[in-house]
Amino acid sequence: MENNQDFKLLEKQIENNITDWYPFKDDTDYIILKDLSKENIKELELSANNLKENGKILILMDNNLSVNSICTNNIDKDKLFNRKEIENILDKNGLIYRKFYYPLPDCKMTNVIFTDKHLPDRETITRNIKFYKENEIEKNAQNNEFKKILGQDPNLFKIFANSFFIECSKNQFEDNEIEFVSFSNMRKEEYRIKTIIKGDKVYKQAGNDLSKGHIEQIKKNIDILNEVNLNTLDRYEDTTIISSYQENRDTLDKNIIDKLKNGQADDVKILINDLFKELKEKLIIVNPEINVFDKYEIKYEQKNIENLTFIKYGLWDTIFQNIFFIDDQYFFYDQEWVEENMPIEFIIYRAFKYNQELQNFLDVQEIYKDFNINEENLKLFADLDNKLQEKTRSELNWKLHRNSINMQTIDNIIQNLKEESNQKEQERKNIEDDCKKLLNEKDSRIKFLEDNMEQTCNLLRQKEEEIERMKNSTSWKITEPLRKIRRL
């Protein structure tokens, strides 16, 4: 019961995610149809008949062929339409002009919205964060299934998306240029923002009234970057953060991985060393009486931090994914977080910790040694990172998301038991084969001994017969007296 109450609380918090990003226009008449299915299809037909000349219908619906319906037991698929079916219905009702959006995990608890111009890949599909009700069973992890589909062809996502948000009209309309929308639902309410990619810009805005203060902090971080002469793609206007969208450029992490795949390890080392050298020089080295470990009450011995270089502005999310390398210069973006009196080595630690693919190509422990980071430092960094995550992460939402472990584990346990059973069966077969082999060897040995024993007995019998013949011979009898004398 408690879990379901938590779920309803979260559902209430983010119920407007599906529409509050949409650019409604005052001169356009809108009809919104939620949960469209075969049970209420008449509403669509009625709305299409009554639609004004400048009107639009916004349809929110689940997909009959969705990955969600494949992975989850408790979905009534029979009442849902698939994409082809709904397109045929829209055509019949004259709604021939349309744009598809793809909300994930669905239209009710939306965390991310893709479009035909911005389909997911194996990395961005991880933004599909599902929250689970009590007793909700998921047979397989959705994102694993999506990754299989995307590996075949990204366009297949259009068919197997969980839900559709369809903007449609009888008359041609101007595209709003929105390609992508995401919401930071895993955070506490005071840190939640929405991100919209529109045209050649990325816009970040407060997700609710509580998170307006966080937007103000991001604005201050942009001022810090400009103050210390670090390049940034970000600026702000009033309560909106605006970034230059780098559509055809790879972030620094992908740049590094490409170079490593091409055997350019020396170039990568220069890229990394120059990056942290620039950060160290420009973020102002300090010798604080109270540092970030003190602030978060992380215990340490003075000797374990003496090798660290503390900086005034600890922009601790300057990870490789938040940096572009353009014309031999580093450009930073999406810098939401800062802590004063933080070691530059902690920023280095996070840059590698939060890129698993990079760890497959580089010996991270060796890199830590190059930057004079020791084991005691790493323990402190792990504690600090946990504190920072706890500060921003919503424990309620994290619990609802992690609840999936219990549900997915049911099928995983069955699968593991099958695998374990197969393994045990193979072990039994191996033992049986070994026993048969030993028995065969034993039988062969026994046969060998039996054959040799029979041969030996035959030889003994032949010897005895030979001796007997000698005793009965004339020469044996003549020499009998001589043998007696020899014995005496």
N, C-alpha and C positions, 0 to 999 in steps of 0.2 A: 504493500500500500504506500509506504514512504517513497519508494522509487517512482511510482506513478504520479504522486503529488509533485515530486521534483520535476518530472517530465512535463507536467502541465504548467509549472512555473516557467520553465525554459521556453515552452511553446508560446506562452503569453509574451515573454520578453522579445521573441524574434518573429512573431506572427506577421509583422509588416515587411519583413525582408523581401518578400516576393514582389512587392509593388512600390516600396518607397524610393527605389532607385529610378523608377520609370519616369521619363520626362513628359508628364501630362501637359497638354496645351489648353489654354482657356478657350480657344476658338474651335476645339474639336469635341464632338460628342462621343462619349465612351460608354460601352456596355461591357461589364466584367462578368464572365461566366466561370465560376469556380467548380472544381470537381466534375467536369463534364464527363459523362459516360453514356452508355446505351440507355440507362434508366431515365435520363433527363435530356435526351437529344432534341426533344421538341422545343426546349428553351432556345437552342441555337437556331432552329428554323424560324421560330417566332421573332427572335432578335434580328435575324438577317432580313426578314420581311419588313420590320419597322425601323431599320437603320437609316439614319439621315444621310444626306449626300456626302457630308464631310465626316461621317462617323466611322468609328473603329470598334471592333469587338476584340476584347482581350480574353483569351481562353486559357484557363489553367486546368491541366488534366494529367493523369497518370497514364503510362504507356503499357499496353498489353504485353509487349515484347521486352519489357525492361529487364535489366540485370537484377534490379531489386526483386521483381516477381520470380526470377529464376532462383535467387538466393534465399528468399524468405517464404516460409510455409503459409503464413496467415494472410495472403493477399488473394482477393477474389478477382482473378484475371478475366473471367468470362464477361463481366460487365464493362470492360475497358476496350478502347479502340487502340489499334496500332497506328503508326504514322501513315501508312498508305491508305488505311480506311478513313482516317480523319481528313486527309487531303481530298479524297474523293467526295466526301460529304461537303467540305468547304466549296469545292468546285460546283457541286449541284446547287448550292445556295448562293452562287455568284460571288463568293468571297475569294476571288482569284489572286488578289494582291496580299501577300503575307510575308512575315518574317518569323522564323523559329528561334526561340531561346530554349536553352536546356538547363533547368534548375537541378541541382544536386544537393542533398540526396533526394529531395522531392520539393513540391510546391509549398508545403506547410512548414518545414524546418530548413529553409534554404540556407546553404552556406556558400555556394558558388553558382554562377550562371555562365554557361558557355554559349557561343553562337557559331554559325557556319563559318564566319570569318576568323574565329578564334576557338578552334576545337581543342580538347585536352590532349596532352601527351602523357607518357608514362610518369613524368614528374608532376605535372599540374593536376593530374587526376587524384592525387593524394589530398587535394582540397575538398574532396568528397568525404566529409566527416559525418558519420551517421550516429544519431543518438537513439538509444534503445529503451523501450518500455519494459516494465517487468514482465517476464514470461514470454517476451518476444524472441522467437527462434530464428536465427539466421544460419542457414546450412553452410554457406561459404562466404568468405570475405568479399564484399562487392568489388573493392578496388583491384583485387587479384584477377577477378573475372574481366573487369574493364581493361586491365593491362594486356590480357590475352587478346581481346578484341582490337585494341589499338595497335598491338604488334602485327596484326593481320592487315589492317587498313584503318586509319583514323576516321575515315568517312563512315565506317560502320557504326560509329558512336551515334550518328543521327538516327539510326534505326533502333538501337538498343538503349538509348538514354532512358533514365527512370521516369522523367516527366517532361512535359512540353508547356511552355508559355508561348502562345501564338498570338501575334499581333496581325490582325487581318482586316481587310476592307474590300468594298466593291469598286473602289476607285484607287488609282495609284497614289501612293503617299511618299513623302521624302523620308529617306532613311535617317534615323537619329544618330547613326554612326557608333552606337554603343556596341562594343565587341565582347566585353568581359566585365563581370561584376563579382566581387567576393566580399565576404563578411567575416570578421574575426570573432566568431561565436565562442571559441574556446577560452576567451579572456573574461575577466571580470567586466561588469557593465561599464565601469569608468574608463576602460581601455579599449572598448570595441569601436572599430571604425569600418567604413565601407570603402572599397576601392573600385573605381570605374575606369576602364580603358575606353576612351572615346576619341576617334580620329587619331591624331598624333600626340595626344596628351593622356596622362594618367591623373585622375582626380581622387583625392582622399578627403573624406568628410566624417564628421562625428556620426556614430551609429545611433546615438541617443543623447538626451540632454546631459547625462552624467559624464559622457566622454568628451564633451567640449573642452574640458581642461586638458585632456591629452593632446588634442589638436594644437592647443596653445604651447604645450611642451615641444611638440614637433617643430613648430615655428621657431622656438628658441634654439633648437638644435641646428636648424638651417642657418640661423644667425651666427652660431658658433663656427660652422663650417666656413662661412664667408669671412668671418673675423680672422681665422687662422690660415686663410688662403688655401683651403682644400677645395678642389673642384666638386661641384654638386650639380645634379640634374634637377634639383628641387627648388621651388620658390613657393610663395603663398600669396593669396588674395583673400582678404577678410578671413573667413573661417574655412577656407578650402586650400589644401596643399595640392600644388600642380607640378607634375614632372613631365619631362620630355620623354615620350615613349620611343624606345629604341627597338623598333619592330624587327629590323634585319641584323641586329648585332647580338652577339653572344655575351653573356656575363663573364666575369673574370674566371669563375670556376670552370666553365665549359672551355674557355680559351686555354686554360692550363691543362685540362685533360686532353684536349686535341694535340697540344704540343708534346705531352708525354707519350701519347699513342704514336706520334711521328718521331719519337726518339730524341726530342729536343729537351732533355733533362736539364742541361746547363742553362738554357734560356728560361726555363721555369724557375730555377733557383734564383736567377737574377731578378725575375718579375716579383717573386715573393720577398726577397731581401730588400729590394728597392721600395716596395709597398710599405713594409713595416718601418723602414728607415725614415720614410716621409712622415708617417704617422707619429713616430717618436719625436721627430724634430718639430712638428707643427702643433701637436696637442699639448705642448708645454710641460716639461719635466718639473716635478715638485718634490719636496721632502716634507710630507705632511706629518703633523702630530697625531691626527686622527685619520685613518685610511678607511677604505671601503669594507675591509674585514671587520674593523671596529664597529662601523655603522650597522652591519648585519649580525653582530655578536658572534662572529666566527673565531673560535679560539686558535691561537697560534703562538709559536715561540719566535722571539725576535730574530734568531739566527736563520729561521726558515723563510724570512722575507727580505733579508739583507741583499740578496742577489737580484731583487726585482726593481724595475724602473717604474716609478709611479708618475702618472700624468694627470694634469688638471682636469681635462675633459675626456672621460672614459666613454667614448661612443662605442659601446660594447657589441653592437650589431654590425660592425664593419666587417662582416664575413664576405667571402669571395662572391657569394651569390648577390650581394648588394653593391657590387662594384663593376663598372665597365672600364675597359682599357681602350681609350680612343686617342689616336695620334700620339702614342707614347706617353699618355698621361692617364692618371687614375681619376675616375669620376664616381662619386659616391651618391647613393640615393636611398630612400626608405629608411632614414635614420630616426627611429622613433624614441630611442632610449639613450640615456646618458647617466653616468655616475661619476662624481668627482673623486679624485685621489684613488684612482684604479691603476693597477699595474698593466703596462702595455703587453706584458706576457700573457695576461688573461685573455686579451683580445686575440692574440696569436693562437692560444689554446682553442678558443671557440671557432675560429676560422677553419680549423681542421676537424674539430669534433662534429660540426654540423655539416660535413660533406663526406658521407660514407663512400661515395664513388671515388673521391680523391684518395681516400685511405687505401683503396685497392691498388693504387699505382705508386704511392709514396710510403716510405718508412717513417711514419709520424714520430716515433720515438727518437729516431736520429735527428729529425728536424727540431724537436724539442731540445735536444742536446746542443744543437747549433745555436739556439737562442738562449742557452744557459738556463733552461727550465728543468728542474730536478723533480724527483718523486714527491717530495714534501710539498713543492709548489702545486703539483697536479692534484693532490688531495685537497688543498685549500681552494683551488679553482673549481673543483667538482662541488664542494660545499657552497661556494659563492653562486655558482650557476643554478643550483637547486633553489637557493634563496630568491634569486631574481625571477625564476620561473614561478615560484610560489606566490610572489608579489603580484604577478600579472594574470596568472591562470585561474579560471573559475573552477573550484574544486567540485561544485555541483555538476557542471557540464562535463568535466573530466570523468567524473564517476559514471554519468549516463553514457558517455562514449566508451569507457573502459568496460562497462557492463557487457559489451559485446563479446568480451573474452569468455564470459560464462556461457553465452549462448552459442557462439561459434565452436566452443570447445566440445559441445555434445557430439557434433559430427566429427570433430577432430579426434575425440577419444575413440569413437567407433573406428575411424580410419587408422589410428595408431594401434588399436587392438588387432585390426586386420593385419597390419604390417607386422606387428609383434607375433601374431599367430603364424603368419607366413614364415617369419624368421625362425620360430620354434620348429615348425614343420621341416624347414630346410635343415636345421641342426639335427632333428631326429633322423632325417633321411641320411645325413652325413654319417651319423653314428651307426645307423643300420648298415650303410655301405662299408664302413670300417669293420664292423663285426663280421659281415659276410666275407670280407677280404681276409680277416684273421682266420675264420673258419675254413676258408678255401686253402689258406697256407697250412693250417693244421692238418687238414685232410691230405694235402699233398705230402706233408712230412710223414704222416702215418703210412701212406701208401709207399713212400720211398723206403721207410724202415721195414715195412712188411715185405717189399720186394727184395730188399737186401738180406733180410733174415732168411727168406726162403732160399736164396742163392747160397748163403752161408751154410745152411743145413745140408743142402745138396753137396756142397764141397766136403763137408764133414763125413757125410755118408760115403762119398767116393773114396775118401782117405781111409776110412775104416775098412771098406771092401778091399782096398789095395793092400792094407796091412794083413788082412785075413788071408789074402791070396799068397802073400809072401810067407806067412807062417806055414802054409800047407805045401810050400815048394820044397824040392829035394835039397837045394842049396841051403835053405834055411835050416833044415834038419841036420845037415852035415856040419854046419858051422856052430851048432848049438853048444858043443863042448868048449870051443874057443871062447864063446861069449861068457860062459860060466867062469873060465879061468880069468878073463879080463875083469869080471866083477869082483873075484876074490883078490 
